[in-house]
Amino acid sequence: MNRNVLPRPAWLGLMLSVVLVSGACGSNQGGQASPAASGGFGTPAPASAEATAEATTAEETTAAETSEATPGATTEASAEGSAGTGTASGEIGVWAMGEEGKALGDFAAAYTEENPDATVDVEPIDWGIARDRLLTAIGGNQTPDTSQMGTDMMGEFIETGALEPVPADVDTGRFFPGALNTGLAPDGNLYSVPWYVETRVLYYRTDLAEAAGITEAPKTWEELKAMAVALKEGGAEWGISLGTKNWQEYLPFVWTNGGDVVGEDGEFALNSPEAVEALEFYDSFFEEELSPTQAPENFQVEAGFVQGTHPMFFSGPWHLKLIEDAGGADFEGKWAIAPMPSKDGEGIGTSFVGGGNFVVYADSENKDLAWNFVDWLTRPETQVAWYEEVAALPSDTSAWQDEALAGDENLAIFGEQLQSAKAQPAIPTWGEVGENALNGVLEQVTVGDVTAQEGAEAMQQEAESIGTGAE
């Protein structure tokens, strides 16, 4: 665990002064080796083949060629240099958040049984104070060796300089691409590996749809609108339930339409033609009174889903059990899930990917053990065991072949959606951009009288005034 005193960027001190004065102000998450004498793992893992070519020095060429010769395969390394081989020893401190943090301490006992010379101290942290605790720890040079981190926190914490790049010998090809990219920085390095993932799919009432003459899940935007209309005309209070100020529901329509938050030039693109068209389509559900603009007090969408008042909505895997519990045995066979519709029916749409990552801190005195532990957490067999423990979906694609997941039709749909899911950009200012430029303006469009064109321009202007934080 860290006891070194290293310099930090000057702006971090200003940020910490705010944190220390304000205390816990909530989290953006809301919602998830063999010891070497030198302490090194080799070079950081580049983000792409192009980045590999640029980042690889003459001394590293052989290793890079070995990695490129077998895509998705872990580069062979000595026991001293591999994150997944050798005997692990020493002690590390681990911070994990939320319910996962409460469960990880006992779960990690299996790791220390495999590695009796290693000690893993897990400290659970509430999501509500996680960001502040981490910033305070970084400012005081008292970070844990490794920690869980929400995907929406990555950009901000990469910018602190406190995170260690992912070693080159970590097999990053086995993770869902969208989840892996949540730790991708503008410098081309990865600063985290995905621990567990989640994405959003369409939940809909099959019985009510069939009564309205629709027997298949919508595959296009047009079919999604048609189903919402048919469900409402068939007697439902609403055709679909969409968030009035939730970028996690809105951005999938932008991505599906070929737009993005930040363009290839590194500039915001929230007012692109693709974004305007997506915002216009999203808002049309509110304009046509197919989706509510406000929810009753203490409203739970699963209750409205079972009652038939809200027969269609987008959500994550946690709603599988919530619906089963709310509906009981009599509700079985009356609902289903489906991937995000594409615009024109070619393939499936692009949904949002979230979840939890693991990072290692630059100040860790035992990076080898920290990366070895992270490697163990993301092995397929460990991922399956963790899923059985807390129902967190595996980030390693091969874990989905296990019978614990492969035999479940609903999970298969989530697995399909994860192949094309995307995350918000890993920029330091994402919390402010997401809340002010996206959620704030989105509400003005869906609830107020702001047009899609005006809203997209306002999103762009607000985002530009905030900046990416990467200049």
C-alpha positions as CSV (number, residue, x, y, z in Angstrom):
1,M,0.0,0.0,0.0
2,N,1.2,3.5,-0.8
3,R,3.3,5.4,1.6
4,N,5.3,7.4,-0.9
5,V,5.0,11.1,-1.4
6,L,4.9,12.0,-5.1
7,P,3.9,15.3,-6.7
8,R,0.4,15.7,-8.2
9,P,-0.9,18.1,-10.8
10,A,-1.5,21.5,-9.4
11,W,-5.2,21.5,-10.3
12,L,-5.7,18.5,-8.1
13,G,-5.0,20.6,-5.0
14,L,-7.7,23.0,-6.0
15,M,-10.2,20.2,-6.5
16,L,-9.3,18.6,-3.2
17,S,-9.9,21.9,-1.4
18,V,-13.4,21.9,-2.7
19,V,-13.8,18.2,-1.7
20,L,-12.6,18.8,1.8
21,V,-14.8,21.8,2.3
22,S,-18.0,20.3,0.8
23,G,-17.5,16.8,2.2
24,A,-19.4,13.9,0.5
25,C,-21.4,15.5,-2.3
26,G,-22.5,12.3,-4.1
27,S,-21.0,10.2,-6.8
28,N,-21.1,10.4,-10.5
29,Q,-21.6,6.6,-10.5
30,G,-25.1,6.6,-9.1
31,G,-25.9,3.4,-10.0
32,Q,-20.2,-0.4,-9.8
33,A,1.6,-11.3,-10.2
34,S,4.6,-12.3,-9.4
35,P,6.6,-9.8,-7.5
36,A,9.5,-8.4,-9.5
37,A,12.5,-6.7,-8.0
38,S,12.2,-3.9,-10.4
39,G,8.4,-3.5,-9.9
40,G,7.8,-3.4,-13.6
41,F,5.5,-5.2,-16.0
42,G,6.8,-3.9,-19.3
43,T,5.2,-1.2,-21.4
44,P,1.7,0.1,-21.0
45,A,-0.9,-1.5,-23.2
46,P,-1.7,0.6,-26.3
47,A,-5.3,1.1,-27.5
48,S,-4.9,-0.1,-31.1
49,A,-2.5,-1.5,-33.7
50,E,-1.8,2.1,-34.8
51,A,-1.0,3.1,-31.2
52,T,1.2,0.0,-30.9
53,A,3.2,1.1,-33.9
54,E,3.7,4.6,-32.6
55,A,4.4,3.7,-29.0
56,T,6.7,0.7,-29.5
57,T,10.4,1.5,-29.2
58,A,13.2,-0.4,-31.0
59,E,13.8,-2.5,-27.8
60,E,10.1,-3.4,-27.6
61,T,9.6,-4.4,-31.3
62,T,9.9,-8.1,-30.7
63,A,7.3,-8.1,-28.0
64,A,4.9,-6.0,-30.1
65,E,5.3,-8.4,-33.0
66,T,4.5,-11.3,-30.8
67,S,1.4,-9.6,-29.5
68,E,0.2,-8.7,-33.0
69,A,0.9,-12.2,-34.4
70,T,-1.8,-13.6,-32.1
71,P,-4.7,-11.2,-31.7
72,G,-6.5,-11.5,-28.4
73,A,-3.8,-13.7,-27.0
74,T,-1.8,-12.9,-23.9
75,T,1.8,-12.2,-24.7
76,E,4.1,-14.7,-23.1
77,A,6.3,-13.2,-20.4
78,S,8.5,-14.3,-17.6
79,A,7.1,-14.9,-14.1
80,E,8.6,-11.5,-13.1
81,G,6.8,-9.7,-15.9
82,S,3.4,-11.3,-16.2
83,A,0.2,-10.0,-14.6
84,G,-1.3,-13.5,-14.6
85,T,1.5,-15.9,-13.9
86,G,4.0,-16.6,-11.1
87,T,3.7,-16.7,-7.4
88,A,2.0,-13.7,-5.8
89,S,3.2,-12.5,-2.5
90,G,3.1,-9.5,-0.2
91,E,0.1,-7.3,0.8
92,I,-2.2,-5.0,-1.0
93,G,-5.1,-2.7,0.0
94,V,-8.2,-2.9,-2.2
95,W,-11.1,-0.5,-2.2
96,A,-14.4,-1.7,-3.7
97,M,-17.7,0.1,-3.9
98,G,-21.4,-0.5,-3.1
99,E,-22.8,-4.0,-2.8
100,E,-19.8,-5.4,-4.7
101,G,-17.5,-4.0,-2.0
102,K,-19.4,-5.7,0.7
103,A,-19.2,-9.0,-1.1
104,L,-15.6,-8.8,-2.4
105,G,-13.8,-9.3,1.0
106,D,-15.2,-12.9,1.5
107,F,-15.0,-13.6,-2.2
108,A,-11.3,-12.7,-2.3
109,A,-10.5,-15.5,0.2
110,A,-10.4,-17.8,-2.8
111,Y,-7.5,-15.8,-4.2
112,T,-5.5,-16.0,-1.0
113,E,-6.1,-19.7,-0.8
114,E,-4.5,-20.0,-4.2
115,N,-1.7,-17.6,-3.2
116,P,-1.0,-18.2,0.5
117,D,1.9,-15.7,0.5
118,A,-0.5,-12.9,-0.4
119,T,-2.7,-10.8,1.8
120,V,-5.6,-8.8,0.3
121,D,-7.3,-6.2,2.5
122,V,-10.6,-5.2,1.1
123,E,-12.3,-2.0,2.3
124,P,-15.9,-1.5,1.2
125,I,-16.7,2.1,0.2
126,D,-20.2,3.6,-0.3
127,W,-20.7,4.9,-3.9
128,G,-22.0,8.2,-2.5
129,I,-18.6,9.1,-1.0
130,A,-16.3,7.1,-3.4
131,R,-15.2,10.0,-5.6
132,D,-14.4,12.2,-2.6
133,R,-12.5,9.4,-0.8
134,L,-10.5,8.6,-3.8
135,L,-9.6,12.3,-4.6
136,T,-8.6,12.8,-0.9
137,A,-6.5,9.7,-1.0
138,I,-4.7,10.8,-4.1
139,G,-4.1,14.3,-2.8
140,G,-2.7,12.9,0.4
141,N,-0.6,10.2,-1.3
142,Q,-2.5,7.5,0.6
143,T,-4.2,5.6,-2.2
144,P,-5.0,1.9,-2.0
145,D,-2.9,-0.3,-4.3
146,T,-5.9,-1.1,-6.4
147,S,-9.6,-0.2,-6.5
148,Q,-12.9,-0.5,-8.3
149,M,-13.9,2.6,-10.2
150,G,-17.1,3.5,-11.9
151,T,-16.8,3.8,-15.7
152,D,-18.1,7.3,-15.6
153,M,-15.3,8.3,-13.2
154,M,-12.4,7.2,-15.4
155,G,-11.7,10.4,-17.4
156,E,-11.5,12.5,-14.3
157,F,-9.1,10.1,-12.5
158,I,-6.9,9.4,-15.5
159,E,-6.3,13.2,-15.6
160,T,-5.0,13.1,-12.0
161,G,-2.0,11.1,-13.1
162,A,-2.5,8.8,-10.2
163,L,-3.4,5.7,-12.2
164,E,-0.9,3.1,-13.6
165,P,-1.3,2.2,-17.3
166,V,-2.4,-1.4,-17.9
167,P,0.6,-3.5,-18.6
168,A,1.3,-4.7,-22.1
169,D,1.1,-8.4,-21.1
170,V,-2.5,-8.1,-20.0
171,D,-4.8,-9.8,-22.6
172,T,-7.2,-6.9,-23.3
173,G,-8.6,-8.7,-26.4
174,R,-10.9,-10.8,-24.3
175,F,-13.1,-7.9,-23.0
176,F,-16.1,-6.3,-24.6
177,P,-14.7,-3.4,-26.7
178,G,-17.1,-0.8,-25.3
179,A,-16.3,-1.7,-21.8
180,L,-12.6,-1.8,-22.4
181,N,-12.6,1.7,-24.0
182,T,-14.0,3.3,-20.8
183,G,-10.4,3.3,-19.6
184,L,-8.9,4.6,-22.8
185,A,-7.2,8.0,-22.5
186,P,-6.3,10.5,-25.2
187,D,-2.7,9.5,-24.9
188,G,-3.5,6.1,-26.2
189,N,-3.0,4.2,-23.0
190,L,-5.4,2.1,-21.1
191,Y,-5.7,2.8,-17.4
192,S,-8.3,0.2,-16.3
193,V,-9.7,-3.2,-17.1
194,P,-13.4,-4.0,-17.0
195,W,-14.5,-6.0,-13.9
196,Y,-18.2,-6.4,-14.7
197,V,-20.5,-4.9,-17.3
198,E,-24.0,-3.9,-17.9
199,T,-26.0,-2.6,-20.8
200,R,-29.5,-1.5,-21.6
201,V,-32.1,-3.4,-23.7
202,L,-35.8,-3.1,-24.5
203,Y,-38.3,-4.6,-22.0
204,Y,-41.8,-5.0,-23.5
205,R,-45.1,-6.7,-22.8
206,T,-45.5,-9.5,-25.3
207,D,-49.1,-10.2,-24.4
208,L,-50.2,-6.6,-24.8
209,A,-48.3,-6.3,-28.1
210,E,-49.9,-9.4,-29.4
211,A,-53.3,-8.1,-28.4
212,A,-52.4,-5.0,-30.5
213,G,-51.5,-7.1,-33.5
214,I,-47.7,-7.1,-33.0
215,T,-45.9,-10.4,-32.7
216,E,-42.2,-9.5,-32.9
217,A,-39.9,-7.1,-31.1
218,P,-39.3,-3.9,-32.9
219,K,-36.1,-4.0,-35.0
220,T,-36.2,-0.4,-36.4
221,W,-37.0,3.1,-35.1
222,E,-40.2,3.1,-37.1
223,E,-41.3,-0.2,-35.6
224,L,-40.4,1.1,-32.1
225,K,-42.7,4.1,-32.6
226,A,-45.4,1.9,-34.1
227,M,-45.4,-0.5,-31.1
228,A,-45.6,2.5,-28.7
229,V,-48.6,3.8,-30.6
230,A,-50.3,0.4,-30.8
231,L,-49.8,-0.3,-27.0
232,K,-51.3,3.1,-26.1
233,E,-54.2,2.7,-28.5
234,G,-54.7,-0.8,-27.1
235,G,-55.4,0.6,-23.7
236,A,-52.1,1.2,-22.0
237,E,-51.7,4.6,-20.3
238,W,-48.4,5.1,-22.1
239,G,-46.7,3.4,-25.1
240,I,-43.2,3.6,-23.7
241,S,-41.4,5.1,-20.7
242,L,-38.3,7.2,-21.6
243,G,-36.2,9.4,-19.3
244,T,-36.8,13.1,-19.7
245,K,-33.3,13.9,-18.5
246,N,-31.2,10.7,-18.8
247,W,-28.3,10.8,-21.2
248,Q,-27.9,7.0,-20.7
249,E,-31.2,6.6,-22.5
250,Y,-30.7,9.4,-25.1
251,L,-27.2,8.8,-26.3
252,P,-27.9,5.3,-27.6
253,F,-30.1,6.9,-30.2
254,V,-27.3,9.3,-31.2
255,W,-24.8,6.4,-31.5
256,T,-27.3,4.2,-33.4
257,N,-27.7,7.1,-35.8
258,G,-24.0,7.4,-36.4
259,G,-23.4,10.3,-34.1
260,D,-21.2,10.7,-31.1
261,V,-20.5,13.0,-28.2
262,V,-16.9,13.8,-29.3
263,G,-15.9,13.5,-32.9
264,E,-12.7,12.0,-34.4
265,D,-11.1,15.5,-34.2
266,G,-11.5,15.5,-30.4
267,E,-14.2,18.2,-30.5
268,F,-17.7,18.0,-29.2
269,A,-20.3,16.9,-31.9
270,L,-23.6,17.2,-30.0
271,N,-25.1,19.4,-32.7
272,S,-24.2,17.1,-35.7
273,P,-27.0,16.3,-38.1
274,E,-27.0,12.7,-36.7
275,A,-27.4,14.1,-33.2
276,V,-30.2,16.5,-34.2
277,E,-32.1,13.7,-35.9
278,A,-31.7,11.4,-32.9
279,L,-32.9,14.1,-30.5
280,E,-35.9,14.9,-32.7
281,F,-36.9,11.2,-32.8
282,Y,-36.4,10.9,-29.0
283,D,-38.5,14.0,-28.3
284,S,-41.3,12.8,-30.6
285,F,-42.3,10.2,-28.0
286,F,-43.0,13.1,-25.6
287,E,-44.5,15.4,-28.2
288,E,-47.0,12.6,-29.2
289,E,-47.7,11.8,-25.6
290,L,-46.5,8.3,-25.9
291,S,-44.1,8.7,-23.0
292,P,-44.8,10.5,-19.7
293,T,-43.0,13.7,-18.9
294,Q,-43.2,13.1,-15.1
295,A,-43.6,10.1,-12.9
296,P,-45.8,9.7,-9.8
297,E,-44.2,10.0,-6.4
298,N,-42.3,6.8,-5.5
299,F,-43.0,5.3,-8.9
300,Q,-41.2,2.1,-9.9
301,V,-41.3,1.3,-13.6
302,E,-41.4,-2.5,-12.9
303,A,-44.7,-1.9,-11.1
304,G,-46.1,0.0,-14.0
305,F,-44.8,-2.6,-16.4
306,V,-46.6,-5.4,-14.5
307,Q,-49.8,-3.4,-14.2
308,G,-49.7,-2.6,-18.0
309,T,-49.6,1.2,-17.6
310,H,-46.0,1.4,-18.8
311,P,-45.6,-1.6,-21.1
312,M,-42.2,-0.8,-22.7
313,F,-38.9,0.7,-21.4
314,F,-35.2,0.4,-21.7
315,S,-33.1,-0.8,-18.7
316,G,-30.3,-3.1,-17.5
317,P,-30.1,-6.7,-16.3
318,W,-31.2,-5.8,-12.8
319,H,-34.8,-5.4,-14.0
320,L,-35.0,-9.1,-14.9
321,K,-35.3,-10.1,-11.2
322,L,-37.3,-6.9,-10.3
323,I,-40.0,-7.9,-12.8
324,E,-40.0,-11.5,-11.8
325,D,-40.5,-10.4,-8.2
326,A,-43.1,-7.8,-9.0
327,G,-45.1,-10.1,-11.4
328,G,-44.8,-13.4,-9.7
329,A,-45.4,-16.8,-11.3
330,D,-48.6,-15.6,-13.1
331,F,-46.6,-13.0,-15.0
332,E,-44.3,-15.5,-16.7
333,G,-44.6,-15.5,-20.5
334,K,-46.2,-12.1,-20.6
335,W,-43.0,-10.1,-21.3
336,A,-39.7,-10.3,-23.1
337,I,-36.5,-8.3,-23.8
338,A,-34.9,-7.4,-27.1
339,P,-31.8,-5.6,-28.3
340,M,-31.8,-1.9,-29.0
341,P,-33.6,-1.3,-32.4
342,S,-31.4,-0.1,-35.2
343,K,-32.5,2.9,-37.3
344,D,-33.2,0.9,-40.5
345,G,-33.2,-2.7,-39.4
346,E,-29.5,-3.5,-40.3
347,G,-28.1,-5.3,-37.3
348,I,-29.0,-4.0,-33.8
349,G,-28.7,-0.5,-32.3
350,T,-25.9,0.7,-30.2
351,S,-26.7,0.7,-26.5
352,F,-24.9,2.2,-23.4
353,V,-22.3,0.1,-21.6
354,G,-21.5,0.7,-18.0
355,G,-20.3,-1.3,-15.0
356,G,-17.2,-1.3,-12.9
357,N,-13.5,-1.3,-13.7
358,F,-10.4,-2.0,-11.7
359,V,-7.4,0.3,-11.6
360,V,-4.0,0.1,-10.1
361,Y,-2.4,3.3,-8.5
362,A,1.0,4.6,-9.6
363,D,2.0,5.0,-5.9
364,S,1.4,1.3,-5.1
365,E,4.4,-0.4,-3.5
366,N,3.3,-3.8,-4.9
367,K,2.0,-3.2,-8.4
368,D,2.8,-6.8,-9.3
369,L,0.5,-8.2,-6.7
370,A,-2.1,-5.6,-7.5
371,W,-2.2,-6.5,-11.2
372,N,-2.1,-10.2,-10.4
373,F,-5.2,-9.8,-8.2
374,V,-6.9,-7.8,-11.0
375,D,-6.0,-10.5,-13.4
376,W,-7.5,-13.1,-11.1
377,L,-10.7,-11.1,-10.8
378,T,-11.1,-11.0,-14.6
379,R,-10.3,-14.6,-15.4
380,P,-13.3,-16.4,-17.0
381,E,-13.8,-18.9,-14.1
382,T,-13.6,-16.1,-11.5
383,Q,-16.0,-14.0,-13.5
384,V,-18.5,-16.9,-13.6
385,A,-18.2,-17.4,-9.8
386,W,-18.6,-13.7,-9.2
387,Y,-21.8,-13.7,-11.4
388,E,-23.2,-16.5,-9.3
389,E,-22.3,-14.6,-6.2
390,V,-23.7,-11.1,-7.0
391,A,-25.3,-11.5,-10.5
392,A,-22.8,-9.1,-12.1
393,L,-22.3,-9.7,-15.8
394,P,-18.8,-10.8,-16.9
395,S,-16.6,-8.4,-18.8
396,D,-14.6,-11.4,-20.3
397,T,-16.4,-12.6,-23.4
398,S,-15.3,-16.2,-22.9
399,A,-17.0,-16.4,-19.5
400,W,-20.4,-16.1,-21.4
401,Q,-19.8,-19.6,-22.8
402,D,-20.2,-21.1,-19.3
403,E,-23.5,-23.0,-18.8
404,A,-24.3,-20.6,-15.9
405,L,-24.9,-17.9,-18.5
406,A,-25.1,-19.6,-21.9
407,G,-28.3,-21.4,-21.1
408,D,-30.3,-18.2,-20.2
409,E,-32.1,-16.7,-23.2
410,N,-32.4,-13.3,-21.6
411,L,-28.7,-13.1,-20.7
412,A,-27.9,-14.1,-24.3
413,I,-29.7,-10.9,-25.4
414,F,-27.6,-8.8,-23.0
415,G,-24.5,-10.6,-24.4
416,E,-25.5,-9.8,-27.9
417,Q,-26.1,-6.1,-27.0
418,L,-22.8,-5.8,-25.3
419,Q,-20.9,-6.6,-28.5
420,S,-21.9,-3.2,-29.9
421,A,-22.5,-1.1,-26.8
422,K,-20.6,2.1,-26.2
423,A,-19.8,4.3,-23.2
424,Q,-19.5,8.0,-22.6
425,P,-16.1,9.5,-23.6
426,A,-13.4,9.2,-20.9
427,I,-12.9,12.9,-20.5
428,P,-12.2,14.5,-17.1
429,T,-15.2,16.8,-17.4
430,W,-17.7,14.1,-18.1
431,G,-19.7,14.5,-14.9
432,E,-20.4,18.2,-15.7
433,V,-21.0,17.6,-19.4
434,G,-23.4,14.7,-18.8
435,E,-25.4,16.6,-16.1
436,N,-25.4,20.1,-17.5
437,A,-24.9,19.9,-21.3
438,L,-26.9,16.7,-21.8
439,N,-29.4,16.0,-18.9
440,G,-30.2,19.7,-18.3
441,V,-30.8,20.6,-21.9
442,L,-32.6,17.2,-22.7
443,E,-35.2,18.1,-20.1
444,Q,-35.8,21.5,-21.8
445,V,-36.5,19.6,-25.0
446,T,-38.6,16.7,-23.7
447,V,-40.6,18.7,-21.1
448,G,-40.3,22.2,-22.3
449,D,-40.8,23.9,-25.7
450,V,-37.2,23.8,-26.9
451,T,-36.9,22.2,-30.4
452,A,-34.5,19.4,-31.2
453,Q,-32.3,21.8,-33.3
454,E,-32.3,24.4,-30.6
455,G,-31.6,21.7,-28.0
456,A,-28.7,20.2,-29.9
457,E,-27.1,23.7,-30.4
458,A,-27.6,24.4,-26.6
459,M,-26.0,21.0,-25.7
460,Q,-23.0,21.9,-28.0
461,Q,-22.6,25.4,-26.6
462,E,-22.8,24.2,-23.0
463,A,-20.3,21.3,-23.6
464,E,-17.9,23.7,-25.3
465,S,-18.1,26.1,-22.4
466,I,-17.2,23.3,-20.1
467,G,-14.5,21.8,-22.3
468,T,-13.1,18.2,-22.4
469,G,-10.6,18.9,-19.7
470,A,-7.9,17.3,-21.9
471,E,-6.4,20.4,-23.4
